[in-house]
Amino acid sequence: MKPLICTLALLVYSCTGVDLIDDYVPPTLRIVNAIEELPLGSSFQLNASYFNAVGDRIQEAQIQWKSCV
């Protein structure tokens, strides 16, 4: 009976701790109001959000825009 109690105690002790779940999501920049075309000489306000590697939105992310033209 004593070996059974020792075995159960070891099992209970070894099962405690923190389980980590690897839910990796690639960091991404999302533009929520994207358009397909914009006439030359006009302007358009874009809104973007940055999401980190676990999918949480980063409110204080510093986003800089550059034109390819």
mmJSON file of the N, C-alpha and C atoms, coordinates in Angstrom:
{"data_MODEL":{"atom_site":{
"group_PDB":["ATOM","ATOM","ATOM","ATOM","ATOM","ATOM","ATOM","ATOM","ATOM","ATOM","ATOM","ATOM","ATOM","ATOM","ATOM","ATOM","ATOM","ATOM","ATOM","ATOM","ATOM","ATOM","ATOM","ATOM","ATOM","ATOM","ATOM","ATOM","ATOM","ATOM","ATOM","ATOM","ATOM","ATOM","ATOM","ATOM","ATOM","ATOM","ATOM","ATOM","ATOM","ATOM","ATOM","ATOM","ATOM","ATOM","ATOM","ATOM","ATOM","ATOM","ATOM","ATOM","ATOM","ATOM","ATOM","ATOM","ATOM","ATOM","ATOM","ATOM","ATOM","ATOM","ATOM","ATOM","ATOM","ATOM","ATOM","ATOM","ATOM","ATOM","ATOM","ATOM","ATOM","ATOM","ATOM","ATOM","ATOM","ATOM","ATOM","ATOM","ATOM","ATOM","ATOM","ATOM","ATOM","ATOM","ATOM","ATOM","ATOM","ATOM","ATOM","ATOM","ATOM","ATOM","ATOM","ATOM","ATOM","ATOM","ATOM","ATOM","ATOM","ATOM","ATOM","ATOM","ATOM","ATOM","ATOM","ATOM","ATOM","ATOM","ATOM","ATOM","ATOM","ATOM","ATOM","ATOM","ATOM","ATOM","ATOM","ATOM","ATOM","ATOM","ATOM","ATOM","ATOM","ATOM","ATOM","ATOM","ATOM","ATOM","ATOM","ATOM","ATOM","ATOM","ATOM","ATOM","ATOM","ATOM","ATOM","ATOM","ATOM","ATOM","ATOM","ATOM","ATOM","ATOM","ATOM","ATOM","ATOM","ATOM","ATOM","ATOM","ATOM","ATOM","ATOM","ATOM","ATOM","ATOM","ATOM","ATOM","ATOM","ATOM","ATOM","ATOM","ATOM","ATOM","ATOM","ATOM","ATOM","ATOM","ATOM","ATOM","ATOM","ATOM","ATOM","ATOM","ATOM","ATOM","ATOM","ATOM","ATOM","ATOM","ATOM","ATOM","ATOM","ATOM","ATOM","ATOM","ATOM","ATOM","ATOM","ATOM","ATOM","ATOM","ATOM","ATOM","ATOM","ATOM","ATOM","ATOM","ATOM","ATOM","ATOM","ATOM","ATOM","ATOM","ATOM"],
"id":[1,2,3,4,5,6,7,8,9,10,11,12,13,14,15,16,17,18,19,20,21,22,23,24,25,26,27,28,29,30,31,32,33,34,35,36,37,38,39,40,41,42,43,44,45,46,47,48,49,50,51,52,53,54,55,56,57,58,59,60,61,62,63,64,65,66,67,68,69,70,71,72,73,74,75,76,77,78,79,80,81,82,83,84,85,86,87,88,89,90,91,92,93,94,95,96,97,98,99,100,101,102,103,104,105,106,107,108,109,110,111,112,113,114,115,116,117,118,119,120,121,122,123,124,125,126,127,128,129,130,131,132,133,134,135,136,137,138,139,140,141,142,143,144,145,146,147,148,149,150,151,152,153,154,155,156,157,158,159,160,161,162,163,164,165,166,167,168,169,170,171,172,173,174,175,176,177,178,179,180,181,182,183,184,185,186,187,188,189,190,191,192,193,194,195,196,197,198,199,200,201,202,203,204,205,206,207],
"type_symbol":["N","C","C","N","C","C","N","C","C","N","C","C","N","C","C","N","C","C","N","C","C","N","C","C","N","C","C","N","C","C","N","C","C","N","C","C","N","C","C","N","C","C","N","C","C","N","C","C","N","C","C","N","C","C","N","C","C","N","C","C","N","C","C","N","C","C","N","C","C","N","C","C","N","C","C","N","C","C","N","C","C","N","C","C","N","C","C","N","C","C","N","C","C","N","C","C","N","C","C","N","C","C","N","C","C","N","C","C","N","C","C","N","C","C","N","C","C","N","C","C","N","C","C","N","C","C","N","C","C","N","C","C","N","C","C","N","C","C","N","C","C","N","C","C","N","C","C","N","C","C","N","C","C","N","C","C","N","C","C","N","C","C","N","C","C","N","C","C","N","C","C","N","C","C","N","C","C","N","C","C","N","C","C","N","C","C","N","C","C","N","C","C","N","C","C","N","C","C","N","C","C","N","C","C","N","C","C"],
"label_atom_id":["N","CA","C","N","CA","C","N","CA","C","N","CA","C","N","CA","C","N","CA","C","N","CA","C","N","CA","C","N","CA","C","N","CA","C","N","CA","C","N","CA","C","N","CA","C","N","CA","C","N","CA","C","N","CA","C","N","CA","C","N","CA","C","N","CA","C","N","CA","C","N","CA","C","N","CA","C","N","CA","C","N","CA","C","N","CA","C","N","CA","C","N","CA","C","N","CA","C","N","CA","C","N","CA","C","N","CA","C","N","CA","C","N","CA","C","N","CA","C","N","CA","C","N","CA","C","N","CA","C","N","CA","C","N","CA","C","N","CA","C","N","CA","C","N","CA","C","N","CA","C","N","CA","C","N","CA","C","N","CA","C","N","CA","C","N","CA","C","N","CA","C","N","CA","C","N","CA","C","N","CA","C","N","CA","C","N","CA","C","N","CA","C","N","CA","C","N","CA","C","N","CA","C","N","CA","C","N","CA","C","N","CA","C","N","CA","C","N","CA","C","N","CA","C","N","CA","C","N","CA","C","N","CA","C","N","CA","C","N","CA","C"],
"label_alt_id":[null,null,null,null,null,null,null,null,null,null,null,null,null,null,null,null,null,null,null,null,null,null,null,null,null,null,null,null,null,null,null,null,null,null,null,null,null,null,null,null,null,null,null,null,null,null,null,null,null,null,null,null,null,null,null,null,null,null,null,null,null,null,null,null,null,null,null,null,null,null,null,null,null,null,null,null,null,null,null,null,null,null,null,null,null,null,null,null,null,null,null,null,null,null,null,null,null,null,null,null,null,null,null,null,null,null,null,null,null,null,null,null,null,null,null,null,null,null,null,null,null,null,null,null,null,null,null,null,null,null,null,null,null,null,null,null,null,null,null,null,null,null,null,null,null,null,null,null,null,null,null,null,null,null,null,null,null,null,null,null,null,null,null,null,null,null,null,null,null,null,null,null,null,null,null,null,null,null,null,null,null,null,null,null,null,null,null,null,null,null,null,null,null,null,null,null,null,null,null,null,null,null,null,null,null,null,null],
"label_comp_id":["MET","MET","MET","LYS","LYS","LYS","PRO","PRO","PRO","LEU","LEU","LEU","ILE","ILE","ILE","CYS","CYS","CYS","THR","THR","THR","LEU","LEU","LEU","ALA","ALA","ALA","LEU","LEU","LEU","LEU","LEU","LEU","VAL","VAL","VAL","TYR","TYR","TYR","SER","SER","SER","CYS","CYS","CYS","THR","THR","THR","GLY","GLY","GLY","VAL","VAL","VAL","ASP","ASP","ASP","LEU","LEU","LEU","ILE","ILE","ILE","ASP","ASP","ASP","ASP","ASP","ASP","TYR","TYR","TYR","VAL","VAL","VAL","PRO","PRO","PRO","PRO","PRO","PRO","THR","THR","THR","LEU","LEU","LEU","ARG","ARG","ARG","ILE","ILE","ILE","VAL","VAL","VAL","ASN","ASN","ASN","ALA","ALA","ALA","ILE","ILE","ILE","GLU","GLU","GLU","GLU","GLU","GLU","LEU","LEU","LEU","PRO","PRO","PRO","LEU","LEU","LEU","GLY","GLY","GLY","SER","SER","SER","SER","SER","SER","PHE","PHE","PHE","GLN","GLN","GLN","LEU","LEU","LEU","ASN","ASN","ASN","ALA","ALA","ALA","SER","SER","SER","TYR","TYR","TYR","PHE","PHE","PHE","ASN","ASN","ASN","ALA","ALA","ALA","VAL","VAL","VAL","GLY","GLY","GLY","ASP","ASP","ASP","ARG","ARG","ARG","ILE","ILE","ILE","GLN","GLN","GLN","GLU","GLU","GLU","ALA","ALA","ALA","GLN","GLN","GLN","ILE","ILE","ILE","GLN","GLN","GLN","TRP","TRP","TRP","LYS","LYS","LYS","SER","SER","SER","CYS","CYS","CYS","VAL","VAL","VAL"],
"label_asym_id":["A","A","A","A","A","A","A","A","A","A","A","A","A","A","A","A","A","A","A","A","A","A","A","A","A","A","A","A","A","A","A","A","A","A","A","A","A","A","A","A","A","A","A","A","A","A","A","A","A","A","A","A","A","A","A","A","A","A","A","A","A","A","A","A","A","A","A","A","A","A","A","A","A","A","A","A","A","A","A","A","A","A","A","A","A","A","A","A","A","A","A","A","A","A","A","A","A","A","A","A","A","A","A","A","A","A","A","A","A","A","A","A","A","A","A","A","A","A","A","A","A","A","A","A","A","A","A","A","A","A","A","A","A","A","A","A","A","A","A","A","A","A","A","A","A","A","A","A","A","A","A","A","A","A","A","A","A","A","A","A","A","A","A","A","A","A","A","A","A","A","A","A","A","A","A","A","A","A","A","A","A","A","A","A","A","A","A","A","A","A","A","A","A","A","A","A","A","A","A","A","A","A","A","A","A","A","A"],
"label_entity_id":["1","1","1","1","1","1","1","1","1","1","1","1","1","1","1","1","1","1","1","1","1","1","1","1","1","1","1","1","1","1","1","1","1","1","1","1","1","1","1","1","1","1","1","1","1","1","1","1","1","1","1","1","1","1","1","1","1","1","1","1","1","1","1","1","1","1","1","1","1","1","1","1","1","1","1","1","1","1","1","1","1","1","1","1","1","1","1","1","1","1","1","1","1","1","1","1","1","1","1","1","1","1","1","1","1","1","1","1","1","1","1","1","1","1","1","1","1","1","1","1","1","1","1","1","1","1","1","1","1","1","1","1","1","1","1","1","1","1","1","1","1","1","1","1","1","1","1","1","1","1","1","1","1","1","1","1","1","1","1","1","1","1","1","1","1","1","1","1","1","1","1","1","1","1","1","1","1","1","1","1","1","1","1","1","1","1","1","1","1","1","1","1","1","1","1","1","1","1","1","1","1","1","1","1","1","1","1"],
"label_seq_id":[1,1,1,2,2,2,3,3,3,4,4,4,5,5,5,6,6,6,7,7,7,8,8,8,9,9,9,10,10,10,11,11,11,12,12,12,13,13,13,14,14,14,15,15,15,16,16,16,17,17,17,18,18,18,19,19,19,20,20,20,21,21,21,22,22,22,23,23,23,24,24,24,25,25,25,26,26,26,27,27,27,28,28,28,29,29,29,30,30,30,31,31,31,32,32,32,33,33,33,34,34,34,35,35,35,36,36,36,37,37,37,38,38,38,39,39,39,40,40,40,41,41,41,42,42,42,43,43,43,44,44,44,45,45,45,46,46,46,47,47,47,48,48,48,49,49,49,50,50,50,51,51,51,52,52,52,53,53,53,54,54,54,55,55,55,56,56,56,57,57,57,58,58,58,59,59,59,60,60,60,61,61,61,62,62,62,63,63,63,64,64,64,65,65,65,66,66,66,67,67,67,68,68,68,69,69,69],
"pdbx_PDB_ins_code":[null,null,null,null,null,null,null,null,null,null,null,null,null,null,null,null,null,null,null,null,null,null,null,null,null,null,null,null,null,null,null,null,null,null,null,null,null,null,null,null,null,null,null,null,null,null,null,null,null,null,null,null,null,null,null,null,null,null,null,null,null,null,null,null,null,null,null,null,null,null,null,null,null,null,null,null,null,null,null,null,null,null,null,null,null,null,null,null,null,null,null,null,null,null,null,null,null,null,null,null,null,null,null,null,null,null,null,null,null,null,null,null,null,null,null,null,null,null,null,null,null,null,null,null,null,null,null,null,null,null,null,null,null,null,null,null,null,null,null,null,null,null,null,null,null,null,null,null,null,null,null,null,null,null,null,null,null,null,null,null,null,null,null,null,null,null,null,null,null,null,null,null,null,null,null,null,null,null,null,null,null,null,null,null,null,null,null,null,null,null,null,null,null,null,null,null,null,null,null,null,null,null,null,null,null,null,null],
"Cartn_x":[0.82,0.0,0.863,1.986,2.868,3.478,3.896,4.432,3.379,2.123,1.051,0.844,0.876,0.716,1.886,3.103,4.282,4.192,3.736,3.602,2.55,1.419,0.377,0.86,1.609,2.142,3.105,3.947,4.867,4.112,3.067,2.273,1.607,1.034,0.383,1.414,2.556,3.6,4.138,4.294,4.857,3.855,2.591,1.566,1.314,1.977,1.762,2.732,2.315,3.165,2.348,3.043,2.407,2.595,1.504,1.577,1.607,2.569,2.673,2.044,1.244,0.609,1.273,1.779,2.485,1.487,0.816,-0.148,0.48,1.556,2.267,1.433,1.313,0.651,1.68,1.947,2.937,2.517,3.452,3.125,2.644,1.668,1.084,0.653,0.609,0.081,-1.188,-2.296,-3.58,-4.085,-4.376,-4.978,-6.465,-7.273,-8.683,-9.562,-9.077,-9.892,-9.116,-8.557,-7.755,-8.646,-8.058,-8.769,-7.971,-8.605,-7.93,-7.239,-7.787,-7.131,-7.412,-6.506,-6.605,-6.151,-7.001,-6.615,-5.397,-4.557,-3.378,-3.776,-3.008,-3.261,-4.271,-4.897,-5.877,-5.232,-5.91,-5.388,-6.46,-6.011,-6.913,-6.336,-7.157,-6.731,-6.758,-5.605,-5.529,-5.52,-6.142,-6.118,-5.502,-4.499,-3.801,-3.66,-3.531,-3.302,-2.194,-1.36,-0.297,-0.671,-0.512,-0.806,0.48,0.795,2.039,1.959,2.966,3.097,2.064,1.261,0.186,-1.184,-1.2,-2.459,-3.048,-2.31,-2.799,-2.51,-3.492,-3.31,-2.427,-1.413,-0.502,-0.966,-1.52,-2.091,-1.024,0.124,1.135,2.151,1.822,2.733,2.984,4.232,4.624,4.646,3.698,3.602,3.996,4.928,5.362,4.994,4.505,4.076,5.127,5.328,6.197,5.485,5.594,4.991,5.989,5.498,6.346,6.481,5.761,5.769,6.757],
"Cartn_y":[-1.198,0.0,1.262,1.203,2.363,2.72,1.732,2.091,2.763,2.356,2.955,4.416,4.702,6.074,6.936,6.39,7.135,7.413,6.437,6.613,7.671,7.637,8.634,10.034,10.129,11.419,11.977,11.126,11.563,12.017,11.309,11.693,13.051,13.259,14.532,15.662,15.431,16.452,16.792,15.804,16.047,16.697,16.718,17.3,18.777,19.335,20.746,21.59,22.784,23.68,24.432,25.102,25.931,25.268,25.079,24.544,25.709,25.696,26.75,26.284,27.128,26.829,27.711,27.084,27.833,28.232,29.365,29.888,31.031,30.756,31.809,32.306,33.608,34.274,35.241,35.206,36.141,37.593,38.427,39.844,40.449,41.311,41.829,43.277,43.953,45.313,45.228,45.664,45.57,46.963,47.162,48.417,48.127,48.775,48.413,49.076,50.106,50.771,50.896,49.798,49.802,50.082,50.736,51.013,50.407,50.193,49.565,50.563,51.752,52.761,54.149,55.068,56.438,57.343,58.235,59.119,59.969,60.268,61.102,62.452,62.938,64.247,64.249,63.133,63.085,62.459,62.552,61.981,61.098,60.259,59.333,59.028,59.031,58.738,57.225,56.646,55.216,55.031,53.955,53.58,52.196,52.065,50.784,50.41,49.102,48.574,47.536,47.484,46.494,45.439,44.154,43.029,42.239,41.907,41.211,39.711,38.966,37.535,36.641,37.176,36.385,36.916,37.879,38.389,39.554,40.085,41.235,42.533,43.428,44.73,45.606,46.209,47.097,48.525,49.132,50.473,51.532,51.425,52.47,52.21,51.376,51.08,52.336,52.545,53.691,53.231,53.697,53.31,54.506,54.27,55.338,54.943,55.905,55.668,56.21,55.481,55.94,55.644,56.571,56.398,55.702,54.825,54.121,54.915,55.981,56.76,57.889],
"Cartn_z":[0.0,0.0,0.0,0.73,0.82,-0.538,-1.373,-2.696,-3.583,-3.439,-4.221,-3.828,-2.55,-2.075,-2.54,-2.481,-2.945,-4.436,-5.207,-6.653,-6.966,-6.294,-6.501,-6.101,-5.022,-4.582,-5.631,-6.199,-7.243,-8.49,-8.858,-10.022,-9.821,-8.654,-8.368,-8.351,-7.751,-7.683,-9.069,-9.932,-11.264,-12.209,-11.884,-12.748,-12.462,-11.486,-11.191,-12.002,-12.342,-13.113,-14.131,-15.006,-16.019,-17.384,-18.084,-19.434,-20.415,-21.302,-22.295,-23.594,-24.179,-25.461,-26.504,-27.542,-28.583,-29.664,-29.451,-30.417,-31.186,-31.904,-32.62,-33.798,-33.877,-34.992,-35.563,-36.864,-37.396,-37.126,-36.647,-36.446,-37.763,-37.697,-38.925,-38.776,-39.886,-39.97,-40.802,-40.242,-40.948,-41.292,-42.574,-43.025,-43.181,-42.362,-42.279,-43.329,-43.98,-44.998,-46.313,-46.751,-47.976,-49.192,-50.207,-51.454,-52.598,-53.726,-54.854,-55.764,-55.906,-56.732,-56.18,-56.522,-56.047,-57.193,-57.644,-58.753,-58.395,-59.376,-59.153,-58.6,-57.658,-57.078,-55.952,-55.65,-54.56,-53.325,-52.216,-50.971,-50.329,-49.423,-48.747,-47.372,-46.35,-44.986,-44.754,-44.401,-44.095,-42.583,-42.127,-40.714,-40.618,-39.753,-39.629,-38.161,-37.914,-36.572,-36.657,-35.616,-35.544,-34.519,-34.882,-34.002,-33.78,-32.527,-32.208,-32.476,-31.999,-32.304,-31.621,-30.717,-30.121,-30.513,-31.435,-31.949,-31.181,-30.206,-29.436,-30.191,-30.208,-30.852,-29.973,-30.574,-29.858,-30.092,-29.059,-29.17,-29.435,-28.783,-28.885,-30.002,-30.963,-32.078,-32.907,-33.263,-34.078,-35.536,-36.332,-37.738,-38.591,-39.524,-40.424,-41.842,-42.611,-43.99,-44.966,-46.055,-47.138,-48.452,-49.376,-50.689,-51.618,-52.447,-53.408,-54.697,-54.834,-56.073,-55.979],
"occupancy":[1.0,1.0,1.0,1.0,1.0,1.0,1.0,1.0,1.0,1.0,1.0,1.0,1.0,1.0,1.0,1.0,1.0,1.0,1.0,1.0,1.0,1.0,1.0,1.0,1.0,1.0,1.0,1.0,1.0,1.0,1.0,1.0,1.0,1.0,1.0,1.0,1.0,1.0,1.0,1.0,1.0,1.0,1.0,1.0,1.0,1.0,1.0,1.0,1.0,1.0,1.0,1.0,1.0,1.0,1.0,1.0,1.0,1.0,1.0,1.0,1.0,1.0,1.0,1.0,1.0,1.0,1.0,1.0,1.0,1.0,1.0,1.0,1.0,1.0,1.0,1.0,1.0,1.0,1.0,1.0,1.0,1.0,1.0,1.0,1.0,1.0,1.0,1.0,1.0,1.0,1.0,1.0,1.0,1.0,1.0,1.0,1.0,1.0,1.0,1.0,1.0,1.0,1.0,1.0,1.0,1.0,1.0,1.0,1.0,1.0,1.0,1.0,1.0,1.0,1.0,1.0,1.0,1.0,1.0,1.0,1.0,1.0,1.0,1.0,1.0,1.0,1.0,1.0,1.0,1.0,1.0,1.0,1.0,1.0,1.0,1.0,1.0,1.0,1.0,1.0,1.0,1.0,1.0,1.0,1.0,1.0,1.0,1.0,1.0,1.0,1.0,1.0,1.0,1.0,1.0,1.0,1.0,1.0,1.0,1.0,1.0,1.0,1.0,1.0,1.0,1.0,1.0,1.0,1.0,1.0,1.0,1.0,1.0,1.0,1.0,1.0,1.0,1.0,1.0,1.0,1.0,1.0,1.0,1.0,1.0,1.0,1.0,1.0,1.0,1.0,1.0,1.0,1.0,1.0,1.0,1.0,1.0,1.0,1.0,1.0,1.0,1.0,1.0,1.0,1.0,1.0,1.0],
"B_iso_or_equiv":[0.0,0.0,0.0,0.0,0.0,0.0,0.0,0.0,0.0,0.0,0.0,0.0,0.0,0.0,0.0,0.0,0.0,0.0,0.0,0.0,0.0,0.0,0.0,0.0,0.0,0.0,0.0,0.0,0.0,0.0,0.0,0.0,0.0,0.0,0.0,0.0,0.0,0.0,0.0,0.0,0.0,0.0,0.0,0.0,0.0,0.0,0.0,0.0,0.0,0.0,0.0,0.0,0.0,0.0,0.0,0.0,0.0,0.0,0.0,0.0,0.0,0.0,0.0,0.0,0.0,0.0,0.0,0.0,0.0,0.0,0.0,0.0,0.0,0.0,0.0,0.0,0.0,0.0,0.0,0.0,0.0,0.0,0.0,0.0,0.0,0.0,0.0,0.0,0.0,0.0,0.0,0.0,0.0,0.0,0.0,0.0,0.0,0.0,0.0,0.0,0.0,0.0,0.0,0.0,0.0,0.0,0.0,0.0,0.0,0.0,0.0,0.0,0.0,0.0,0.0,0.0,0.0,0.0,0.0,0.0,0.0,0.0,0.0,0.0,0.0,0.0,0.0,0.0,0.0,0.0,0.0,0.0,0.0,0.0,0.0,0.0,0.0,0.0,0.0,0.0,0.0,0.0,0.0,0.0,0.0,0.0,0.0,0.0,0.0,0.0,0.0,0.0,0.0,0.0,0.0,0.0,0.0,0.0,0.0,0.0,0.0,0.0,0.0,0.0,0.0,0.0,0.0,0.0,0.0,0.0,0.0,0.0,0.0,0.0,0.0,0.0,0.0,0.0,0.0,0.0,0.0,0.0,0.0,0.0,0.0,0.0,0.0,0.0,0.0,0.0,0.0,0.0,0.0,0.0,0.0,0.0,0.0,0.0,0.0,0.0,0.0,0.0,0.0,0.0,0.0,0.0,0.0],
"pdbx_formal_charge":[null,null,null,null,null,null,null,null,null,null,null,null,null,null,null,null,null,null,null,null,null,null,null,null,null,null,null,null,null,null,null,null,null,null,null,null,null,null,null,null,null,null,null,null,null,null,null,null,null,null,null,null,null,null,null,null,null,null,null,null,null,null,null,null,null,null,null,null,null,null,null,null,null,null,null,null,null,null,null,null,null,null,null,null,null,null,null,null,null,null,null,null,null,null,null,null,null,null,null,null,null,null,null,null,null,null,null,null,null,null,null,null,null,null,null,null,null,null,null,null,null,null,null,null,null,null,null,null,null,null,null,null,null,null,null,null,null,null,null,null,null,null,null,null,null,null,null,null,null,null,null,null,null,null,null,null,null,null,null,null,null,null,null,null,null,null,null,null,null,null,null,null,null,null,null,null,null,null,null,null,null,null,null,null,null,null,null,null,null,null,null,null,null,null,null,null,null,null,null,null,null,null,null,null,null,null,null],
"auth_seq_id":[1,1,1,2,2,2,3,3,3,4,4,4,5,5,5,6,6,6,7,7,7,8,8,8,9,9,9,10,10,10,11,11,11,12,12,12,13,13,13,14,14,14,15,15,15,16,16,16,17,17,17,18,18,18,19,19,19,20,20,20,21,21,21,22,22,22,23,23,23,24,24,24,25,25,25,26,26,26,27,27,27,28,28,28,29,29,29,30,30,30,31,31,31,32,32,32,33,33,33,34,34,34,35,35,35,36,36,36,37,37,37,38,38,38,39,39,39,40,40,40,41,41,41,42,42,42,43,43,43,44,44,44,45,45,45,46,46,46,47,47,47,48,48,48,49,49,49,50,50,50,51,51,51,52,52,52,53,53,53,54,54,54,55,55,55,56,56,56,57,57,57,58,58,58,59,59,59,60,60,60,61,61,61,62,62,62,63,63,63,64,64,64,65,65,65,66,66,66,67,67,67,68,68,68,69,69,69],
"auth_comp_id":["MET","MET","MET","LYS","LYS","LYS","PRO","PRO","PRO","LEU","LEU","LEU","ILE","ILE","ILE","CYS","CYS","CYS","THR","THR","THR","LEU","LEU","LEU","ALA","ALA","ALA","LEU","LEU","LEU","LEU","LEU","LEU","VAL","VAL","VAL","TYR","TYR","TYR","SER","SER","SER","CYS","CYS","CYS","THR","THR","THR","GLY","GLY","GLY","VAL","VAL","VAL","ASP","ASP","ASP","LEU","LEU","LEU","ILE","ILE","ILE","ASP","ASP","ASP","ASP","ASP","ASP","TYR","TYR","TYR","VAL","VAL","VAL","PRO","PRO","PRO","PRO","PRO","PRO","THR","THR","THR","LEU","LEU","LEU","ARG","ARG","ARG","ILE","ILE","ILE","VAL","VAL","VAL","ASN","ASN","ASN","ALA","ALA","ALA","ILE","ILE","ILE","GLU","GLU","GLU","GLU","GLU","GLU","LEU","LEU","LEU","PRO","PRO","PRO","LEU","LEU","LEU","GLY","GLY","GLY","SER","SER","SER","SER","SER","SER","PHE","PHE","PHE","GLN","GLN","GLN","LEU","LEU","LEU","ASN","ASN","ASN","ALA","ALA","ALA","SER","SER","SER","TYR","TYR","TYR","PHE","PHE","PHE","ASN","ASN","ASN","ALA","ALA","ALA","VAL","VAL","VAL","GLY","GLY","GLY","ASP","ASP","ASP","ARG","ARG","ARG","ILE","ILE","ILE","GLN","GLN","GLN","GLU","GLU","GLU","ALA","ALA","ALA","GLN","GLN","GLN","ILE","ILE","ILE","GLN","GLN","GLN","TRP","TRP","TRP","LYS","LYS","LYS","SER","SER","SER","CYS","CYS","CYS","VAL","VAL","VAL"],
"auth_asym_id":["A","A","A","A","A","A","A","A","A","A","A","A","A","A","A","A","A","A","A","A","A","A","A","A","A","A","A","A","A","A","A","A","A","A","A","A","A","A","A","A","A","A","A","A","A","A","A","A","A","A","A","A","A","A","A","A","A","A","A","A","A","A","A","A","A","A","A","A","A","A","A","A","A","A","A","A","A","A","A","A","A","A","A","A","A","A","A","A","A","A","A","A","A","A","A","A","A","A","A","A","A","A","A","A","A","A","A","A","A","A","A","A","A","A","A","A","A","A","A","A","A","A","A","A","A","A","A","A","A","A","A","A","A","A","A","A","A","A","A","A","A","A","A","A","A","A","A","A","A","A","A","A","A","A","A","A","A","A","A","A","A","A","A","A","A","A","A","A","A","A","A","A","A","A","A","A","A","A","A","A","A","A","A","A","A","A","A","A","A","A","A","A","A","A","A","A","A","A","A","A","A","A","A","A","A","A","A"],
"auth_atom_id":["N","CA","C","N","CA","C","N","CA","C","N","CA","C","N","CA","C","N","CA","C","N","CA","C","N","CA","C","N","CA","C","N","CA","C","N","CA","C","N","CA","C","N","CA","C","N","CA","C","N","CA","C","N","CA","C","N","CA","C","N","CA","C","N","CA","C","N","CA","C","N","CA","C","N","CA","C","N","CA","C","N","CA","C","N","CA","C","N","CA","C","N","CA","C","N","CA","C","N","CA","C","N","CA","C","N","CA","C","N","CA","C","N","CA","C","N","CA","C","N","CA","C","N","CA","C","N","CA","C","N","CA","C","N","CA","C","N","CA","C","N","CA","C","N","CA","C","N","CA","C","N","CA","C","N","CA","C","N","CA","C","N","CA","C","N","CA","C","N","CA","C","N","CA","C","N","CA","C","N","CA","C","N","CA","C","N","CA","C","N","CA","C","N","CA","C","N","CA","C","N","CA","C","N","CA","C","N","CA","C","N","CA","C","N","CA","C","N","CA","C","N","CA","C","N","CA","C","N","CA","C","N","CA","C","N","CA","C","N","CA","C"],
"pdbx_PDB_model_num":[1,1,1,1,1,1,1,1,1,1,1,1,1,1,1,1,1,1,1,1,1,1,1,1,1,1,1,1,1,1,1,1,1,1,1,1,1,1,1,1,1,1,1,1,1,1,1,1,1,1,1,1,1,1,1,1,1,1,1,1,1,1,1,1,1,1,1,1,1,1,1,1,1,1,1,1,1,1,1,1,1,1,1,1,1,1,1,1,1,1,1,1,1,1,1,1,1,1,1,1,1,1,1,1,1,1,1,1,1,1,1,1,1,1,1,1,1,1,1,1,1,1,1,1,1,1,1,1,1,1,1,1,1,1,1,1,1,1,1,1,1,1,1,1,1,1,1,1,1,1,1,1,1,1,1,1,1,1,1,1,1,1,1,1,1,1,1,1,1,1,1,1,1,1,1,1,1,1,1,1,1,1,1,1,1,1,1,1,1,1,1,1,1,1,1,1,1,1,1,1,1,1,1,1,1,1,1]
}}}
